[in-house]
Amino acid sequence: MKNIVLTGWMLLVSFFLYAQGEGKGVQFMDNAPWKEVVKEAKKQNKMIFVDCYTTWCGPCKELAATVFPREDVGNLINKHFVSVKYDVERGEGLAFAKEHREYINAFPTLLMIKPDGEVFYRMVGAYPTEMFMKGIQYRLDGITWQDMEKEYNAGKRDFDFVMDYLDVLVMSEQPEKYEEVKRDYIRQFPLDSLMNPKIWALAEATIDDPASETYNYVLQHINEFASRGFNRYDLEWKLSLTYYYEMNRLINLGFKTENADTLGQIQERLQVLEGIAQAPVKNFPGYLACVRVEESYLAKDYQEMFYRLIYLGENNLLDNLNWVYAWADDLLEHLSSQEQLRRCVDFLVHLQQAEEKDNDWVAKNGYPVIAKAYEKLGEQEKAQEAIRLGEALEKQNEERMESFGF
């Protein structure tokens, strides 16, 4: 009997040692009182690694599932730290979060703390394993982003170093410095280096202006990119999205401003966009249609605006109904032809009905503009009916939002 108990005890100890030593990941104290964590850190002469999480946080779960269980991560963290994880919305975790509220405003937040309570490193977010380990190791080695900045400014530009520098800037919550360094580093390469997958991965996010050299280089050489193995769909999506953001900015600004200088600048930018949209890229025909209507709107050429708005809209090239209703609202102020007013109201009614038929959730309310058109036609009953339908749609939207808890 003693032998059985002894054997069982030895197996238990062996399992415990395997779990702790070969541990297959970071060994966390789970929501332990902070005093106990500090006591254990002092006992082992280690620092403290804290994972601050919530039960609803997706990136927190990603870290817990894919990074912390890895043996190489465990070997690094367990060697230098006593680790604790806190659900910061309850119990000991809530108490810890209140005590360290200046450091915890997003999740996951990872803290490195000395046993005397000094927080000497903070990371926010879930990062790929290699990046995570690199950030931890740099901090353990006492290397900061300021140290790497000095090396960079002194001329150190090899690719691996710059990638590490950028990673450290991200993990050190230096977004402005990160963008500055990334754009500065990319500028040293000739445009054709964009076809290098490593350079493209770094430069892609900086291609954010359709008027830029890099954007136009990709646009003009998209076939060559595709022949070198780049996904053409992804390239067209990137070009299309960048174009849309700029077009959206310009059109919305055009609705808001009456400053002559600003309007002139918008018109100049729209002319550039019009030229770009001639290229055979996904979504460009619809974008070109929007640009042309906006050009007529800014020029106050209401006859041209009428024909462009109706023709392009009837051919399903104008899919942003907020813009369509705003353009139409202004256009109606300047139309006197009964024929044109009738054509305009028929177009708007068809557009609104199609939107309501095809979508369960209709936030775009064109009824006030439709009512305005009927009033100009002298059809008061139809105008009142449009107002009633618009109010009903607004009420429906409010009830839907309330049901969603907003």
Salt bridges, closest charged atoms under 4 A:
GLU71 OE1 - LYS24 NZ 3.43
ASP72 OD2 - ARG70 NH2 2.58
ASP87 OD2 - ARG90 NH1 2.10
GLU118 OE1 - LYS114 NZ 3.45
GLU130 OE2 - ARG70 NH2 3.51
GLU149 OE2 - LYS177 NZ 2.67
GLU151 OE1 - LYS156 NZ 3.42
ASP164 OD1 - LYS134 NZ 2.77
GLU173 OE2 - ARG122 NH1 2.24
GLU179 OE2 - LYS182 NZ 3.91
GLU179 OE1 - ARG183 NE 3.42
GLU180 OE1 - LYS177 NZ 3.86
ASP184 OD2 - ARG157 NH2 3.95
ASP184 OD1 - ARG187 NH2 3.83
ASP208 OD2 - ARG183 NH2 2.61
ASP209 OD1 - ARG269 NH2 2.91
GLU224 OE2 - ARG228 NH2 3.29
GLU236 OE2 - ARG232 NE 2.88
GLU246 OE2 - ARG249 NH2 2.95
GLU246 OE2 - ARG269 NH2 2.79
GLU274 OE2 - ARG292 NE 3.10
GLU304 OE2 - ARG308 NH2 3.47
GLU314 OE1 - ARG343 NH2 3.04
ASP329 OD1 - LYS372 NZ 3.01
GLU333 OE2 - LYS372 NZ 2.51
GLU379 OE2 - ARG342 NH2 2.17
GLU379 OE1 - LYS382 NZ 3.71
GLU385 OE2 - ARG388 NH2 2.66
